[in-house]
Amino acid sequence: MRSHSNKNILLVTECGMSDVLRPVFPDRNFIGTCHTCPFMKKITLVKVRDALKFEQFEVKVPEEIRKRAIGSVERMLAIG
């Protein structure tokens, strides 16, 4: 978003993302409705810990999709 001159940004994501982005980009107008994913609300720290500890719920992504997605994933991880 830093390289774009658009002041209006459409957010199609989980609730709260605009709260995170607004202080970083105070000159932008974030547009979008608040969408809550009921499945994401079922995730807990204990479930994440157990999934990692017991190596459960492996997700296999086709190589073609992985290649296209890896850049976005790396940028998200870099942001924190």
Phi and psi in radians as a Rosetta constraint file:
Dihedral C 1 N 2 CA 2 C 2 CIRCULARHARMONIC -1.090 0.35
Dihedral N 2 CA 2 C 2 N 3 CIRCULARHARMONIC -0.584 0.35
Dihedral C 2 N 3 CA 3 C 3 CIRCULARHARMONIC -1.515 0.35
Dihedral N 3 CA 3 C 3 N 4 CIRCULARHARMONIC -0.117 0.35
Dihedral C 3 N 4 CA 4 C 4 CIRCULARHARMONIC -1.642 0.35
Dihedral N 4 CA 4 C 4 N 5 CIRCULARHARMONIC 2.483 0.35
Dihedral C 4 N 5 CA 5 C 5 CIRCULARHARMONIC -1.585 0.35
Dihedral N 5 CA 5 C 5 N 6 CIRCULARHARMONIC -0.120 0.35
Dihedral C 5 N 6 CA 6 C 6 CIRCULARHARMONIC -1.098 0.35
Dihedral N 6 CA 6 C 6 N 7 CIRCULARHARMONIC 2.334 0.35
Dihedral C 6 N 7 CA 7 C 7 CIRCULARHARMONIC -1.563 0.35
Dihedral N 7 CA 7 C 7 N 8 CIRCULARHARMONIC -0.426 0.35
Dihedral C 7 N 8 CA 8 C 8 CIRCULARHARMONIC -1.730 0.35
Dihedral N 8 CA 8 C 8 N 9 CIRCULARHARMONIC 2.155 0.35
Dihedral C 8 N 9 CA 9 C 9 CIRCULARHARMONIC -2.112 0.35
Dihedral N 9 CA 9 C 9 N 10 CIRCULARHARMONIC 2.170 0.35
Dihedral C 9 N 10 CA 10 C 10 CIRCULARHARMONIC -1.528 0.35
Dihedral N 10 CA 10 C 10 N 11 CIRCULARHARMONIC 2.140 0.35
Dihedral C 10 N 11 CA 11 C 11 CIRCULARHARMONIC -1.863 0.35
Dihedral N 11 CA 11 C 11 N 12 CIRCULARHARMONIC 2.167 0.35
Dihedral C 11 N 12 CA 12 C 12 CIRCULARHARMONIC -2.162 0.35
Dihedral N 12 CA 12 C 12 N 13 CIRCULARHARMONIC 1.426 0.35
Dihedral C 12 N 13 CA 13 C 13 CIRCULARHARMONIC -2.715 0.35
Dihedral N 13 CA 13 C 13 N 14 CIRCULARHARMONIC -3.043 0.35
Dihedral C 13 N 14 CA 14 C 14 CIRCULARHARMONIC -1.145 0.35
Dihedral N 14 CA 14 C 14 N 15 CIRCULARHARMONIC 2.666 0.35
Dihedral C 14 N 15 CA 15 C 15 CIRCULARHARMONIC -0.997 0.35
Dihedral N 15 CA 15 C 15 N 16 CIRCULARHARMONIC 2.541 0.35
Dihedral C 15 N 16 CA 16 C 16 CIRCULARHARMONIC 1.716 0.35
Dihedral N 16 CA 16 C 16 N 17 CIRCULARHARMONIC -0.323 0.35
Dihedral C 16 N 17 CA 17 C 17 CIRCULARHARMONIC -1.131 0.35
Dihedral N 17 CA 17 C 17 N 18 CIRCULARHARMONIC -0.668 0.35
Dihedral C 17 N 18 CA 18 C 18 CIRCULARHARMONIC -1.137 0.35
Dihedral N 18 CA 18 C 18 N 19 CIRCULARHARMONIC -0.558 0.35
Dihedral C 18 N 19 CA 19 C 19 CIRCULARHARMONIC -1.130 0.35
Dihedral N 19 CA 19 C 19 N 20 CIRCULARHARMONIC -0.570 0.35
Dihedral C 19 N 20 CA 20 C 20 CIRCULARHARMONIC -1.327 0.35
Dihedral N 20 CA 20 C 20 N 21 CIRCULARHARMONIC -0.712 0.35
Dihedral C 20 N 21 CA 21 C 21 CIRCULARHARMONIC -1.411 0.35
Dihedral N 21 CA 21 C 21 N 22 CIRCULARHARMONIC -0.534 0.35
Dihedral C 21 N 22 CA 22 C 22 CIRCULARHARMONIC -0.978 0.35
Dihedral N 22 CA 22 C 22 N 23 CIRCULARHARMONIC -0.786 0.35
Dihedral C 22 N 23 CA 23 C 23 CIRCULARHARMONIC -1.169 0.35
Dihedral N 23 CA 23 C 23 N 24 CIRCULARHARMONIC -0.523 0.35
Dihedral C 23 N 24 CA 24 C 24 CIRCULARHARMONIC -1.343 0.35
Dihedral N 24 CA 24 C 24 N 25 CIRCULARHARMONIC -0.591 0.35
Dihedral C 24 N 25 CA 25 C 25 CIRCULARHARMONIC -2.215 0.35
Dihedral N 25 CA 25 C 25 N 26 CIRCULARHARMONIC 1.191 0.35
Dihedral C 25 N 26 CA 26 C 26 CIRCULARHARMONIC -1.143 0.35
Dihedral N 26 CA 26 C 26 N 27 CIRCULARHARMONIC -0.320 0.35
Dihedral C 26 N 27 CA 27 C 27 CIRCULARHARMONIC -1.521 0.35
Dihedral N 27 CA 27 C 27 N 28 CIRCULARHARMONIC -0.003 0.35
Dihedral C 27 N 28 CA 28 C 28 CIRCULARHARMONIC -1.771 0.35
Dihedral N 28 CA 28 C 28 N 29 CIRCULARHARMONIC 2.643 0.35
Dihedral C 28 N 29 CA 29 C 29 CIRCULARHARMONIC -1.874 0.35
Dihedral N 29 CA 29 C 29 N 30 CIRCULARHARMONIC 1.914 0.35
Dihedral C 29 N 30 CA 30 C 30 CIRCULARHARMONIC -1.545 0.35
Dihedral N 30 CA 30 C 30 N 31 CIRCULARHARMONIC 2.152 0.35
Dihedral C 30 N 31 CA 31 C 31 CIRCULARHARMONIC -1.975 0.35
Dihedral N 31 CA 31 C 31 N 32 CIRCULARHARMONIC 2.391 0.35
Dihedral C 31 N 32 CA 32 C 32 CIRCULARHARMONIC 2.713 0.35
Dihedral N 32 CA 32 C 32 N 33 CIRCULARHARMONIC 2.788 0.35
Dihedral C 32 N 33 CA 33 C 33 CIRCULARHARMONIC -1.708 0.35
Dihedral N 33 CA 33 C 33 N 34 CIRCULARHARMONIC 2.764 0.35
Dihedral C 33 N 34 CA 34 C 34 CIRCULARHARMONIC -1.439 0.35
Dihedral N 34 CA 34 C 34 N 35 CIRCULARHARMONIC 2.046 0.35
Dihedral C 34 N 35 CA 35 C 35 CIRCULARHARMONIC -2.005 0.35
Dihedral N 35 CA 35 C 35 N 36 CIRCULARHARMONIC 2.175 0.35
Dihedral C 35 N 36 CA 36 C 36 CIRCULARHARMONIC -1.863 0.35
Dihedral N 36 CA 36 C 36 N 37 CIRCULARHARMONIC 2.211 0.35
Dihedral C 36 N 37 CA 37 C 37 CIRCULARHARMONIC -1.563 0.35
Dihedral N 37 CA 37 C 37 N 38 CIRCULARHARMONIC 2.008 0.35
Dihedral C 37 N 38 CA 38 C 38 CIRCULARHARMONIC -1.114 0.35
Dihedral N 38 CA 38 C 38 N 39 CIRCULARHARMONIC -0.468 0.35
Dihedral C 38 N 39 CA 39 C 39 CIRCULARHARMONIC -1.295 0.35
Dihedral N 39 CA 39 C 39 N 40 CIRCULARHARMONIC -0.621 0.35
Dihedral C 39 N 40 CA 40 C 40 CIRCULARHARMONIC -1.172 0.35
Dihedral N 40 CA 40 C 40 N 41 CIRCULARHARMONIC -0.488 0.35
Dihedral C 40 N 41 CA 41 C 41 CIRCULARHARMONIC -1.264 0.35
Dihedral N 41 CA 41 C 41 N 42 CIRCULARHARMONIC -0.202 0.35
Dihedral C 41 N 42 CA 42 C 42 CIRCULARHARMONIC -1.500 0.35
Dihedral N 42 CA 42 C 42 N 43 CIRCULARHARMONIC -0.159 0.35
Dihedral C 42 N 43 CA 43 C 43 CIRCULARHARMONIC -1.377 0.35
Dihedral N 43 CA 43 C 43 N 44 CIRCULARHARMONIC 2.288 0.35
Dihedral C 43 N 44 CA 44 C 44 CIRCULARHARMONIC -2.219 0.35
Dihedral N 44 CA 44 C 44 N 45 CIRCULARHARMONIC 2.869 0.35
Dihedral C 44 N 45 CA 45 C 45 CIRCULARHARMONIC -1.083 0.35
Dihedral N 45 CA 45 C 45 N 46 CIRCULARHARMONIC -0.655 0.35
Dihedral C 45 N 46 CA 46 C 46 CIRCULARHARMONIC -1.113 0.35
Dihedral N 46 CA 46 C 46 N 47 CIRCULARHARMONIC -0.741 0.35
Dihedral C 46 N 47 CA 47 C 47 CIRCULARHARMONIC -1.155 0.35
Dihedral N 47 CA 47 C 47 N 48 CIRCULARHARMONIC -0.667 0.35
Dihedral C 47 N 48 CA 48 C 48 CIRCULARHARMONIC -1.145 0.35
Dihedral N 48 CA 48 C 48 N 49 CIRCULARHARMONIC -0.799 0.35
Dihedral C 48 N 49 CA 49 C 49 CIRCULARHARMONIC -0.999 0.35
Dihedral N 49 CA 49 C 49 N 50 CIRCULARHARMONIC -0.837 0.35
Dihedral C 49 N 50 CA 50 C 50 CIRCULARHARMONIC -1.142 0.35
Dihedral N 50 CA 50 C 50 N 51 CIRCULARHARMONIC -0.671 0.35
Dihedral C 50 N 51 CA 51 C 51 CIRCULARHARMONIC -1.089 0.35
Dihedral N 51 CA 51 C 51 N 52 CIRCULARHARMONIC -0.708 0.35
Dihedral C 51 N 52 CA 52 C 52 CIRCULARHARMONIC -1.279 0.35
Dihedral N 52 CA 52 C 52 N 53 CIRCULARHARMONIC -0.759 0.35
Dihedral C 52 N 53 CA 53 C 53 CIRCULARHARMONIC -1.107 0.35
Dihedral N 53 CA 53 C 53 N 54 CIRCULARHARMONIC -0.732 0.35
Dihedral C 53 N 54 CA 54 C 54 CIRCULARHARMONIC -1.792 0.35
Dihedral N 54 CA 54 C 54 N 55 CIRCULARHARMONIC 0.166 0.35
Dihedral C 54 N 55 CA 55 C 55 CIRCULARHARMONIC 0.852 0.35
Dihedral N 55 CA 55 C 55 N 56 CIRCULARHARMONIC 0.941 0.35
Dihedral C 55 N 56 CA 56 C 56 CIRCULARHARMONIC -1.722 0.35
Dihedral N 56 CA 56 C 56 N 57 CIRCULARHARMONIC 2.810 0.35
Dihedral C 56 N 57 CA 57 C 57 CIRCULARHARMONIC 1.072 0.35
Dihedral N 57 CA 57 C 57 N 58 CIRCULARHARMONIC 0.773 0.35
Dihedral C 57 N 58 CA 58 C 58 CIRCULARHARMONIC -1.109 0.35
Dihedral N 58 CA 58 C 58 N 59 CIRCULARHARMONIC 2.365 0.35
Dihedral C 58 N 59 CA 59 C 59 CIRCULARHARMONIC -1.906 0.35
Dihedral N 59 CA 59 C 59 N 60 CIRCULARHARMONIC 2.163 0.35
Dihedral C 59 N 60 CA 60 C 60 CIRCULARHARMONIC -1.815 0.35
Dihedral N 60 CA 60 C 60 N 61 CIRCULARHARMONIC 2.162 0.35
Dihedral C 60 N 61 CA 61 C 61 CIRCULARHARMONIC -1.959 0.35
Dihedral N 61 CA 61 C 61 N 62 CIRCULARHARMONIC 2.265 0.35
Dihedral C 61 N 62 CA 62 C 62 CIRCULARHARMONIC -0.990 0.35
Dihedral N 62 CA 62 C 62 N 63 CIRCULARHARMONIC 2.507 0.35
Dihedral C 62 N 63 CA 63 C 63 CIRCULARHARMONIC -0.959 0.35
Dihedral N 63 CA 63 C 63 N 64 CIRCULARHARMONIC -0.704 0.35
Dihedral C 63 N 64 CA 64 C 64 CIRCULARHARMONIC -1.075 0.35
Dihedral N 64 CA 64 C 64 N 65 CIRCULARHARMONIC -0.729 0.35
Dihedral C 64 N 65 CA 65 C 65 CIRCULARHARMONIC -1.229 0.35
Dihedral N 65 CA 65 C 65 N 66 CIRCULARHARMONIC -0.716 0.35
Dihedral C 65 N 66 CA 66 C 66 CIRCULARHARMONIC -1.006 0.35
Dihedral N 66 CA 66 C 66 N 67 CIRCULARHARMONIC -0.771 0.35
Dihedral C 66 N 67 CA 67 C 67 CIRCULARHARMONIC -1.080 0.35
Dihedral N 67 CA 67 C 67 N 68 CIRCULARHARMONIC -0.683 0.35
Dihedral C 67 N 68 CA 68 C 68 CIRCULARHARMONIC -1.315 0.35
Dihedral N 68 CA 68 C 68 N 69 CIRCULARHARMONIC -0.480 0.35
Dihedral C 68 N 69 CA 69 C 69 CIRCULARHARMONIC -1.617 0.35
Dihedral N 69 CA 69 C 69 N 70 CIRCULARHARMONIC -0.380 0.35
Dihedral C 69 N 70 CA 70 C 70 CIRCULARHARMONIC -1.040 0.35
Dihedral N 70 CA 70 C 70 N 71 CIRCULARHARMONIC -0.648 0.35
Dihedral C 70 N 71 CA 71 C 71 CIRCULARHARMONIC -1.084 0.35
Dihedral N 71 CA 71 C 71 N 72 CIRCULARHARMONIC -0.765 0.35
Dihedral C 71 N 72 CA 72 C 72 CIRCULARHARMONIC -1.129 0.35
Dihedral N 72 CA 72 C 72 N 73 CIRCULARHARMONIC -0.730 0.35
Dihedral C 72 N 73 CA 73 C 73 CIRCULARHARMONIC -1.109 0.35
Dihedral N 73 CA 73 C 73 N 74 CIRCULARHARMONIC -0.763 0.35
Dihedral C 73 N 74 CA 74 C 74 CIRCULARHARMONIC -1.113 0.35
Dihedral N 74 CA 74 C 74 N 75 CIRCULARHARMONIC -0.677 0.35
Dihedral C 74 N 75 CA 75 C 75 CIRCULARHARMONIC -1.140 0.35
Dihedral N 75 CA 75 C 75 N 76 CIRCULARHARMONIC -0.718 0.35
Dihedral C 75 N 76 CA 76 C 76 CIRCULARHARMONIC -1.100 0.35
Dihedral N 76 CA 76 C 76 N 77 CIRCULARHARMONIC -0.737 0.35
Dihedral C 76 N 77 CA 77 C 77 CIRCULARHARMONIC -1.149 0.35
Dihedral N 77 CA 77 C 77 N 78 CIRCULARHARMONIC -0.619 0.35
Dihedral C 77 N 78 CA 78 C 78 CIRCULARHARMONIC -1.158 0.35
Dihedral N 78 CA 78 C 78 N 79 CIRCULARHARMONIC -0.609 0.35
Dihedral C 78 N 79 CA 79 C 79 CIRCULARHARMONIC -1.192 0.35
Dihedral N 79 CA 79 C 79 N 80 CIRCULARHARMONIC -0.612 0.35
